[in-house]
Amino acid sequence: MANPVSETAPLAKRPLKPYTRYLVLYLALTVGSVWALVLFYLPDYEFAVGLFGELELSNPLVVAVLNSPAIAAVIVLFLYDGFRGVLNFLRTLVPRPKDLLWIPALAAIMLAYVYAVRGVCLLFGIPVPPDPENPLEMAGTFFGLFLGEVGMLAIAMGWFGFFLPLMHRVTGSHIRSGIATGLGIGIFVAPGNLFSSFELATAWPLYVTQLSVLGIGMSFLLSRMKGNVLFFLVPFWVSASGSHWEMYVFMTPTQLVQMVLFGALVVLLWFVLKRQAGGELDPPFVFPEYLENEYTVRTGAVFPGVGNKSKELDPAPSSEPELTGARHEETA
C-alpha cells in the first residue's frame, strides 16, 4: 500500500554550492557552540564555573548559546545579501491576511491534541497527574512559558527559517528535509538531555523522532505559507505546555502516545494543504529563493521585498512575469 504522505510533484534537487559555506557556518555557530560549551565544562566543572559561572538560564553565555540558531541565521543572511537579505527574511515573518486564521486554528488543534494525549494515557493506564490546572491557570502558565522560554524563537528562526529551506534545496523533499531538520535540532539540544538526567538521556531518541515528525509538518505548512515561522511558534508553545498544565507526565510511554497522535495530525495536515492547493501539494520553498518570492513581492505581500540576489546570481531569463512596484536598483 502506498504511503499516504507521498509527495506530489517533488521539487528537483539543487546543488548546495555556492551555499555550502553558509551551512558550515550555521552548524558551527549552533551545534558547535553548544557542544563546545558543554565539553569545556565537563573535564573540570569547578574551574569552568570560576571562569564563566554556573550553567543556568541567567548566565549570558548560556543565553547566547541557546539563541545561537537565530544569531547564526541573521549572520548567514547578512553575509548572503547584507541588510537586504535580513530584511527580506523578516518580511517572511509577517502573515498574509488570508493566512491569519491559521494561527488560532492551529493553536486550537494543538490544545485538543494535549487533551487527546491525556485521554489516551488514561485509556491505556499510563500515569497522569490527577488534578490538571483549570483554564485560568492554564492561560497563566501558557503566557508565562511564552514570555519566559529561552531559545524557542531562536529555534524557529534558525532551524525552520534557514536550515529547513536549505535542506529543501538539497533534497527536494518535504519528508527528507523534515527528518534532517528534526535530527539537527535534536543534536543541538542533546547536551541538555544527555547531561541533565538519565530520564532525559534515554528519552532523546524518541524526542528526535518527535522533532522529525514536527519538521515534516512544518515543511508542509511553511511551504504553503511561504516561510512564515510564526505559524510554528504559537501551536508549538501550546503543545509544549501540556506537562506544565499537569495534563500528563514526561515519560517514554507518554512520548509514544504523543508521537502517534502528532503523526496522525501531520497526515491530516498533508490532506488539508493538498486540497487547499488544488490537489497538488506546494513544492518545498528553498533557500535563498524563498527570501523573495510571490509572497514577499506580489499578491498578498504586506511589506513588499526590496530585491532578489538569488536572481541576480542567476541571470537566466525567468518564465515568471515581471515584478512591478516591488524592486529598485541596488549597487552590489
C-alpha positions in Angstrom: 0.0 0.0 0.0 1.4 3.4 -1.0 2.4 5.8 1.7 -0.4 8.4 2.1 2.1 11.2 2.6 3.8 10.7 -0.8 5.0 13.9 -2.3 3.2 15.3 -5.3 5.3 17.0 -8.0 8.5 17.0 -5.9 10.9 19.8 -6.5 14.1 18.9 -8.3 17.2 18.7 -6.1 19.5 21.7 -6.5 23.2 21.8 -5.8 24.3 23.0 -2.3 27.0 25.1 -3.9 27.6 28.0 -3.6 25.8 27.9 -0.3 28.0 25.2 1.4 29.9 27.7 3.5 26.6 29.1 4.9 25.6 25.6 6.1 29.0 25.0 7.6 29.0 28.4 9.4 25.4 27.8 10.7 26.2 24.4 12.1 29.5 25.7 13.7 27.7 28.6 15.4 24.8 26.4 16.7 25.7 22.7 17.2 29.4 23.6 17.5 28.8 26.3 20.2 26.5 24.3 22.4 28.8 21.2 22.3 31.9 23.3 22.8 30.4 24.9 25.9 29.4 21.5 27.4 32.7 19.8 26.6 34.6 22.8 28.2 32.7 22.3 31.4 32.9 18.5 31.6 36.6 18.0 32.5 36.8 20.5 35.3 33.4 21.9 36.2 34.7 24.0 39.2 37.3 25.6 37.0 34.8 26.4 34.3 32.3 27.8 36.8 35.1 30.1 38.2 35.6 31.5 34.7 32.1 31.7 33.3 29.7 30.9 36.1 27.1 28.2 36.6 25.3 26.8 33.5 22.0 28.5 34.3 19.5 30.3 32.1 20.6 33.6 33.7 24.2 33.1 32.5 24.8 35.4 29.5 26.9 32.7 27.8 24.1 30.2 28.1 21.6 32.7 26.8 23.9 33.4 23.8 24.2 29.6 23.0 20.5 29.0 23.3 19.8 31.8 21.0 22.6 30.8 18.6 20.2 29.5 15.9 18.7 32.9 15.4 22.1 34.6 15.7 23.6 32.2 13.2 20.7 32.7 10.8 21.0 36.5 10.9 24.8 36.3 10.3 24.2 33.9 7.3 21.5 36.2 5.8 23.7 39.2 6.2 26.7 37.5 4.6 24.4 36.4 1.8 22.8 39.7 1.0 23.6 42.3 3.6 20.8 44.2 5.3 18.6 43.5 2.3 18.8 39.7 3.0 17.9 40.2 6.7 15.0 42.5 5.9 13.7 40.1 3.2 13.7 37.3 5.8 11.9 39.5 8.4 9.2 40.2 5.8 8.5 36.5 5.6 7.5 36.6 9.3 4.5 38.8 8.5 1.5 36.6 7.8 -0.6 37.2 4.7 -4.1 38.4 5.7 -5.7 35.3 4.2 -3.5 33.1 6.4 -4.1 34.8 9.8 -6.9 32.3 10.7 -4.3 29.5 10.6 -2.7 30.7 13.8 -5.8 30.4 16.1 -6.9 27.3 14.2 -3.5 25.5 14.8 -3.4 26.7 18.4 -6.9 25.1 19.0 -5.9 21.9 17.2 -2.8 21.6 19.5 -5.0 22.3 22.6 -7.2 19.4 21.5 -4.0 17.4 21.0 -2.9 18.0 24.6 -6.3 16.7 25.9 -6.1 13.8 23.5 -2.7 12.8 24.9 -4.1 12.8 28.4 -7.2 10.8 27.3 -5.2 8.1 25.5 -2.8 7.9 28.5 -5.8 7.3 30.8 -7.2 4.8 28.4 -4.0 2.7 28.4 -3.3 3.1 32.1 -0.3 5.4 31.6 0.1 7.5 34.8 -1.1 11.2 34.6 -1.4 13.9 37.2 -4.8 13.6 39.0 -5.6 17.3 39.0 -4.7 19.3 35.9 -4.8 23.1 36.0 -8.1 24.9 35.5 -8.5 27.0 32.3 -7.4 30.2 34.1 -4.3 28.6 35.5 -3.5 27.1 32.1 -3.7 30.5 30.4 -1.3 32.0 33.0 1.1 29.1 32.6 1.0 29.4 28.8 1.8 33.1 28.7 4.5 32.6 31.3 6.1 30.0 29.1 5.5 32.1 26.0 7.3 35.1 27.6 10.0 33.3 29.5 11.1 30.4 27.2 14.7 30.9 26.2 15.7 29.8 22.7 12.2 28.9 21.3 12.1 31.8 18.9 15.7 31.2 18.0 14.9 27.6 17.1 12.0 28.7 14.9 14.1 31.4 13.1 17.2 29.4 12.7 16.2 25.8 12.1 12.9 26.4 10.4 13.8 29.8 8.9 17.1 28.9 7.4 18.1 25.2 7.8 14.8 23.7 6.6 14.8 25.8 3.4 18.4 24.8 2.7 17.5 21.2 3.2 14.6 21.7 0.8 17.2 22.9 -1.7 19.5 19.8 -1.2 16.8 17.1 -1.0 13.8 18.5 -3.0 11.7 16.6 -0.4 9.4 17.6 2.4 9.9 14.4 4.2 13.7 14.1 4.0 14.1 17.8 4.8 11.8 17.5 7.9 13.8 14.5 9.1 17.1 16.3 8.6 15.8 19.4 10.5 14.5 17.3 13.4 17.8 15.5 13.6 19.7 18.8 13.5 17.6 20.3 16.4 18.0 17.0 18.3 21.8 17.2 18.1 21.6 20.9 19.1 19.6 20.2 22.2 21.3 16.8 23.0 23.7 18.2 25.7 20.7 19.4 27.7 19.2 15.9 27.6 22.4 13.8 27.9 23.8 15.7 30.9 20.7 16.8 32.8 19.3 13.4 33.9 19.1 9.7 33.0 15.4 10.0 32.1 16.1 12.8 29.5 19.1 10.9 28.1 17.1 7.7 27.5 14.2 9.8 26.0 16.4 11.5 23.5 15.9 9.1 20.5 12.1 9.4 20.9 12.5 13.2 21.2 14.4 13.3 17.9 11.7 11.2 16.3 9.1 13.6 17.5 11.1 16.6 16.2 11.4 14.9 12.8 7.7 14.4 12.6 7.3 18.1 13.5 9.9 19.0 10.9 7.9 17.2 8.2 4.7 19.0 9.3 6.5 22.3 9.3 7.8 21.6 5.8 4.2 21.1 4.5 2.9 24.1 6.4 5.6 26.6 5.8 5.9 25.8 2.1 2.2 26.6 1.9 2.6 29.8 3.9 5.8 30.8 2.1 8.2 30.6 5.0 6.3 32.2 7.9 7.8 30.7 11.0 5.2 32.4 13.2 2.9 29.6 12.3 5.3 27.3 14.2 5.6 29.3 17.4 2.1 29.6 18.9 1.0 26.0 18.2 4.3 24.6 19.4 4.0 26.5 22.6 0.5 25.2 23.2 1.6 21.6 22.6 4.7 22.1 24.8 2.6 23.4 27.7 0.8 20.0 28.3 3.1 18.7 31.0 3.2 22.2 32.7 -0.6 22.1 32.8 -0.3 18.8 34.7 -2.1 17.1 31.8 0.5 14.3 31.6 3.9 13.3 32.8 7.1 13.3 30.8 7.9 9.6 30.3 8.6 7.2 27.5 5.0 5.8 27.2 3.7 9.4 27.0 6.2 10.2 24.3 5.0 7.3 22.3 1.4 8.5 22.6 2.4 12.0 21.6 4.4 10.7 18.6 1.4 8.6 17.2 -1.1 11.4 17.7 1.2 14.1 16.2 2.0 11.8 13.3 -1.7 11.5 12.6 -2.1 15.3 12.7 0.7 15.7 10.2 -1.0 13.2 7.8 -4.2 15.2 8.2 -2.3 18.4 7.6 -1.0 17.0 4.4 -4.5 16.2 3.1 -5.8 19.6 4.1 -3.0 21.6 2.5 -3.1 19.4 -0.7 -6.8 20.1 -1.0 -6.2 23.8 -0.4 -3.6 23.9 -3.1 -5.9 22.4 -5.7 -4.9 18.8 -5.4 -1.1 19.2 -5.7 1.0 19.9 -2.6 3.0 23.1 -2.7 6.7 22.2 -3.6 9.2 22.9 -0.8 10.4 26.5 -0.7 14.2 26.8 -0.9 17.0 29.0 0.4 17.7 31.6 -0.9 14.9 31.9 -3.4 12.2 32.0 -0.7 13.5 35.3 0.6 12.0 37.0 -2.4 9.0 35.1 -3.9 5.4 35.7 -4.8 4.5 36.2 -1.1 7.1 38.9 -0.4 6.8 40.7 -3.7 3.4 40.2 -5.4 0.0 39.1 -4.3 -0.6 39.2 -0.6 2.7 40.9 0.3 2.1 43.0 3.4 5.6 44.6 3.1 7.0 44.0 -0.4 10.6 43.0 -0.7 13.4 45.2 -2.0 15.5 43.0 -4.2 16.4 39.4 -5.0 20.0 38.4 -5.0 19.2 34.8 -6.0 18.1 36.1 -9.4 21.0 38.5 -9.6 23.3 35.5 -9.2 21.3 33.6 -11.9 20.8 35.9 -14.9 19.0 33.2 -16.9 15.6 34.6 -18.1 12.7 33.7 -15.9 9.4 32.4 -17.1 7.7 34.3 -14.3 6.0 37.7 -15.2 7.9 40.8 -14.3 7.5 42.0 -10.8 6.3 45.6 -10.7 6.4 48.2 -8.0 8.5 45.9 -5.7 12.1 46.3 -6.8 14.6 49.0 -7.2 18.1 49.1 -8.5 20.8 48.5 -6.0 24.5 48.5 -6.5 26.5 45.5 -5.4 
